[in-house]
Amino acid sequence: MAANESDELKHWAETWRTPEAEPSASDVARIVARVRRRTRVRLLTLVFECLLAAAALALVARFASADAHAADRPFAAVLAVAVLVFVAHGFWNLRGTWRAASTSVRAFIELERRRGERRRVALRAGWVLLAVLVVAYTPWIFMRLSGAARGRALAWLAALALFEAVVLAWLEIRNRKELAQWSELGHDWQDR
């Protein structure tokens, strides 16, 4: 979420905290427009994730090809199952987060709050996926590589795992803050 969006959410929550304060028509329109824009972004993200999953499955198919090393086939099977499970979980996790229950601003705010909760679940799954990949790749590296190549592969795995952990931690912090702001805004709307 951009800094100005965060500031705008804070401004709305502070402005509407008092019962007599009424949101302006432009504020309401901006909330609705933001949620609809974020819906389009979610759709593009879903398409990107499906393309990544397809690329991962193509890599798995390459690992499992007829001339593959014996260690590659079990590794490919683990990766294929992991990819398919996490894609299925991703679709399951998106249920009920595509459109607001009504056209009211309260419904749009509730939709964004639900999305924040679902992002929290998706980020937890991201940690599990990271652990599964590290646990799967480590024995494969030991079976397939030796000497300096093994050391480089383990260093790359550690660097990529660290990078992913930093990204996941940053996304969790960002999501926690955003979820709190939408929840506060939704709480302020409960009295209207």
C-alpha beads as a LAMMPS data file, in Angstrom:
LAMMPS data file: protein, C-alpha beads

192 atoms
191 bonds

1 atom types
1 bond types

-500.0 500.0 xlo xhi
-500.0 500.0 ylo yhi
-500.0 500.0 zlo zhi

Masses

1 110.0

Atoms # bond

1 1 1 0.000 0.000 0.000
2 1 1 1.423 3.367 -0.980
3 1 1 2.196 5.871 1.740
4 1 1 -0.471 8.276 0.497
5 1 1 -3.085 5.487 0.645
6 1 1 -2.066 4.742 4.224
7 1 1 -2.268 8.430 5.090
8 1 1 -5.655 8.668 3.429
9 1 1 -6.983 5.731 5.469
10 1 1 -5.690 7.367 8.669
11 1 1 -7.296 10.659 7.664
12 1 1 -10.650 8.995 7.029
13 1 1 -10.555 7.119 10.327
14 1 1 -9.671 10.282 12.271
15 1 1 -12.217 12.424 10.445
16 1 1 -15.079 9.973 10.876
17 1 1 -14.340 9.020 14.466
18 1 1 -16.975 11.374 15.836
19 1 1 -20.610 10.302 15.307
20 1 1 -21.627 13.652 13.825
21 1 1 -18.894 13.587 11.190
22 1 1 -20.190 12.455 7.843
23 1 1 -17.950 11.339 4.997
24 1 1 -18.062 13.491 1.917
25 1 1 -19.315 12.101 -1.369
26 1 1 -15.786 12.373 -2.774
27 1 1 -14.386 10.323 0.146
28 1 1 -16.994 7.639 -0.433
29 1 1 -16.231 7.606 -4.159
30 1 1 -12.492 7.319 -3.458
31 1 1 -13.025 4.347 -1.120
32 1 1 -15.139 2.532 -3.701
33 1 1 -12.690 3.349 -6.517
34 1 1 -9.733 2.160 -4.427
35 1 1 -11.375 -1.157 -3.591
36 1 1 -12.326 -1.721 -7.234
37 1 1 -8.774 -0.862 -8.366
38 1 1 -7.378 -3.292 -5.804
39 1 1 -9.742 -5.956 -7.172
40 1 1 -8.167 -5.507 -10.617
41 1 1 -4.692 -5.714 -9.071
42 1 1 -5.709 -8.927 -7.268
43 1 1 -6.821 -10.410 -10.592
44 1 1 -3.490 -9.522 -12.240
45 1 1 -1.641 -10.982 -9.249
46 1 1 -3.643 -14.191 -9.557
47 1 1 -2.781 -14.449 -13.262
48 1 1 0.913 -13.867 -12.452
49 1 1 0.841 -16.539 -9.732
50 1 1 -0.772 -19.020 -12.130
51 1 1 1.941 -18.290 -14.717
52 1 1 4.602 -18.873 -12.050
53 1 1 2.944 -22.141 -11.083
54 1 1 2.856 -23.219 -14.740
55 1 1 6.570 -22.390 -15.062
56 1 1 7.293 -24.357 -11.878
57 1 1 5.366 -27.341 -13.230
58 1 1 7.298 -27.099 -16.524
59 1 1 10.516 -27.191 -14.489
60 1 1 9.203 -30.196 -12.601
61 1 1 8.389 -31.941 -15.885
62 1 1 11.934 -31.295 -17.050
63 1 1 13.308 -32.801 -13.830
64 1 1 11.156 -35.881 -14.303
65 1 1 12.055 -36.385 -17.976
66 1 1 13.155 -39.799 -19.205
67 1 1 16.886 -39.021 -19.064
68 1 1 16.739 -37.541 -15.552
69 1 1 18.996 -38.612 -12.722
70 1 1 17.357 -41.030 -10.259
71 1 1 17.323 -38.348 -7.539
72 1 1 15.405 -35.956 -9.793
73 1 1 12.156 -37.919 -9.991
74 1 1 11.254 -37.950 -6.265
75 1 1 12.324 -34.319 -6.038
76 1 1 10.128 -33.472 -9.035
77 1 1 7.187 -35.282 -7.458
78 1 1 7.572 -33.338 -4.196
79 1 1 7.775 -30.056 -6.110
80 1 1 4.750 -30.892 -8.269
81 1 1 2.645 -31.776 -5.238
82 1 1 3.806 -28.622 -3.404
83 1 1 2.976 -26.388 -6.374
84 1 1 -0.460 -27.931 -6.871
85 1 1 -1.312 -27.825 -3.151
86 1 1 -0.311 -24.198 -2.819
87 1 1 -2.159 -23.147 -5.986
88 1 1 -5.286 -24.922 -4.707
89 1 1 -4.850 -23.259 -1.308
90 1 1 -4.468 -19.878 -3.013
91 1 1 -7.750 -20.277 -4.877
92 1 1 -9.491 -21.564 -1.742
93 1 1 -8.158 -18.606 0.235
94 1 1 -9.578 -16.097 -2.267
95 1 1 -13.167 -17.229 -1.820
96 1 1 -15.516 -14.430 -0.839
97 1 1 -13.006 -11.643 -1.536
98 1 1 -13.818 -10.656 -5.114
99 1 1 -16.773 -8.336 -4.666
100 1 1 -18.540 -6.458 -1.946
101 1 1 -21.775 -7.872 -0.553
102 1 1 -23.572 -4.681 -1.595
103 1 1 -22.792 -1.286 -3.050
104 1 1 -22.613 0.409 0.346
105 1 1 -19.341 1.897 1.539
106 1 1 -19.541 -0.299 4.632
107 1 1 -19.572 -3.385 2.355
108 1 1 -16.490 -2.143 0.464
109 1 1 -14.663 -1.467 3.724
110 1 1 -15.611 -4.935 4.994
111 1 1 -14.371 -6.462 1.741
112 1 1 -10.934 -4.851 2.210
113 1 1 -10.834 -5.998 5.834
114 1 1 -11.625 -9.578 4.759
115 1 1 -8.934 -9.346 2.097
116 1 1 -6.424 -8.333 4.757
117 1 1 -7.353 -11.373 6.822
118 1 1 -6.986 -13.616 3.794
119 1 1 -3.594 -12.059 2.953
120 1 1 -2.515 -12.985 6.477
121 1 1 -3.470 -16.615 5.760
122 1 1 -1.669 -16.484 2.387
123 1 1 1.475 -15.106 4.028
124 1 1 1.442 -17.939 6.561
125 1 1 1.203 -20.343 3.629
126 1 1 4.161 -18.531 2.081
127 1 1 6.258 -19.395 5.145
128 1 1 5.183 -23.034 4.872
129 1 1 6.041 -23.088 1.162
130 1 1 9.459 -21.608 1.891
131 1 1 10.107 -24.311 4.494
132 1 1 8.919 -27.069 2.144
133 1 1 11.196 -25.862 -0.650
134 1 1 14.236 -25.595 1.616
135 1 1 13.555 -29.052 3.065
136 1 1 13.090 -30.483 -0.446
137 1 1 16.036 -28.742 -2.116
138 1 1 18.624 -29.458 0.578
139 1 1 18.722 -33.272 0.221
140 1 1 18.503 -32.943 -3.561
141 1 1 21.586 -30.699 -3.555
142 1 1 23.437 -33.221 -1.400
143 1 1 22.450 -36.124 -3.688
144 1 1 23.142 -34.389 -6.996
145 1 1 26.124 -32.147 -6.351
146 1 1 29.510 -32.420 -4.743
147 1 1 32.498 -30.246 -3.972
148 1 1 32.388 -26.568 -4.826
149 1 1 29.142 -26.936 -6.795
150 1 1 27.395 -28.200 -3.668
151 1 1 28.698 -25.276 -1.630
152 1 1 27.555 -22.765 -4.263
153 1 1 24.130 -24.389 -4.513
154 1 1 23.674 -24.335 -0.735
155 1 1 24.818 -20.696 -0.621
156 1 1 22.303 -19.798 -3.356
157 1 1 19.565 -21.674 -1.530
158 1 1 20.393 -19.850 1.716
159 1 1 20.487 -16.471 -0.052
160 1 1 17.165 -17.068 -1.813
161 1 1 15.549 -18.340 1.394
162 1 1 16.804 -15.278 3.276
163 1 1 15.526 -12.955 0.549
164 1 1 12.126 -14.650 0.588
165 1 1 11.997 -14.491 4.396
166 1 1 12.707 -10.751 4.306
167 1 1 10.008 -10.208 1.665
168 1 1 7.480 -12.266 3.641
169 1 1 8.288 -10.391 6.870
170 1 1 7.938 -7.019 5.106
171 1 1 4.613 -8.074 3.552
172 1 1 3.338 -9.241 6.947
173 1 1 4.204 -5.910 8.570
174 1 1 2.571 -4.002 5.719
175 1 1 -0.527 -6.193 5.796
176 1 1 -0.851 -5.953 9.585
177 1 1 -0.799 -2.159 9.394
178 1 1 -3.239 -2.041 6.508
179 1 1 -5.603 -4.526 8.154
180 1 1 -5.608 -2.451 11.345
181 1 1 -6.459 0.691 9.379
182 1 1 -9.307 -0.915 7.425
183 1 1 -10.604 -2.527 10.636
184 1 1 -10.551 0.844 12.407
185 1 1 -12.316 2.467 9.483
186 1 1 -14.890 -0.341 9.458
187 1 1 -15.400 0.042 13.217
188 1 1 -16.050 3.762 12.748
189 1 1 -18.653 2.902 10.102
190 1 1 -20.466 0.440 12.401
191 1 1 -22.185 3.350 14.122
192 1 1 -23.570 4.852 10.909

Bonds

1 1 1 2
2 1 2 3
3 1 3 4
4 1 4 5
5 1 5 6
6 1 6 7
7 1 7 8
8 1 8 9
9 1 9 10
10 1 10 11
11 1 11 12
12 1 12 13
13 1 13 14
14 1 14 15
15 1 15 16
16 1 16 17
17 1 17 18
18 1 18 19
19 1 19 20
20 1 20 21
21 1 21 22
22 1 22 23
23 1 23 24
24 1 24 25
25 1 25 26
26 1 26 27
27 1 27 28
28 1 28 29
29 1 29 30
30 1 30 31
31 1 31 32
32 1 32 33
33 1 33 34
34 1 34 35
35 1 35 36
36 1 36 37
37 1 37 38
38 1 38 39
39 1 39 40
40 1 40 41
41 1 41 42
42 1 42 43
43 1 43 44
44 1 44 45
45 1 45 46
46 1 46 47
47 1 47 48
48 1 48 49
49 1 49 50
50 1 50 51
51 1 51 52
52 1 52 53
53 1 53 54
54 1 54 55
55 1 55 56
56 1 56 57
57 1 57 58
58 1 58 59
59 1 59 60
60 1 60 61
61 1 61 62
62 1 62 63
63 1 63 64
64 1 64 65
65 1 65 66
66 1 66 67
67 1 67 68
68 1 68 69
69 1 69 70
70 1 70 71
71 1 71 72
72 1 72 73
73 1 73 74
74 1 74 75
75 1 75 76
76 1 76 77
77 1 77 78
78 1 78 79
79 1 79 80
80 1 80 81
81 1 81 82
82 1 82 83
83 1 83 84
84 1 84 85
85 1 85 86
86 1 86 87
87 1 87 88
88 1 88 89
89 1 89 90
90 1 90 91
91 1 91 92
92 1 92 93
93 1 93 94
94 1 94 95
95 1 95 96
96 1 96 97
97 1 97 98
98 1 98 99
99 1 99 100
100 1 100 101
101 1 101 102
102 1 102 103
103 1 103 104
104 1 104 105
105 1 105 106
106 1 106 107
107 1 107 108
108 1 108 109
109 1 109 110
110 1 110 111
111 1 111 112
112 1 112 113
113 1 113 114
114 1 114 115
115 1 115 116
116 1 116 117
117 1 117 118
118 1 118 119
119 1 119 120
120 1 120 121
121 1 121 122
122 1 122 123
123 1 123 124
124 1 124 125
125 1 125 126
126 1 126 127
127 1 127 128
128 1 128 129
129 1 129 130
130 1 130 131
131 1 131 132
132 1 132 133
133 1 133 134
134 1 134 135
135 1 135 136
136 1 136 137
137 1 137 138
138 1 138 139
139 1 139 140
140 1 140 141
141 1 141 142
142 1 142 143
143 1 143 144
144 1 144 145
145 1 145 146
146 1 146 147
147 1 147 148
148 1 148 149
149 1 149 150
150 1 150 151
151 1 151 152
152 1 152 153
153 1 153 154
154 1 154 155
155 1 155 156
156 1 156 157
157 1 157 158
158 1 158 159
159 1 159 160
160 1 160 161
161 1 161 162
162 1 162 163
163 1 163 164
164 1 164 165
165 1 165 166
166 1 166 167
167 1 167 168
168 1 168 169
169 1 169 170
170 1 170 171
171 1 171 172
172 1 172 173
173 1 173 174
174 1 174 175
175 1 175 176
176 1 176 177
177 1 177 178
178 1 178 179
179 1 179 180
180 1 180 181
181 1 181 182
182 1 182 183
183 1 183 184
184 1 184 185
185 1 185 186
186 1 186 187
187 1 187 188
188 1 188 189
189 1 189 190
190 1 190 191
191 1 191 192
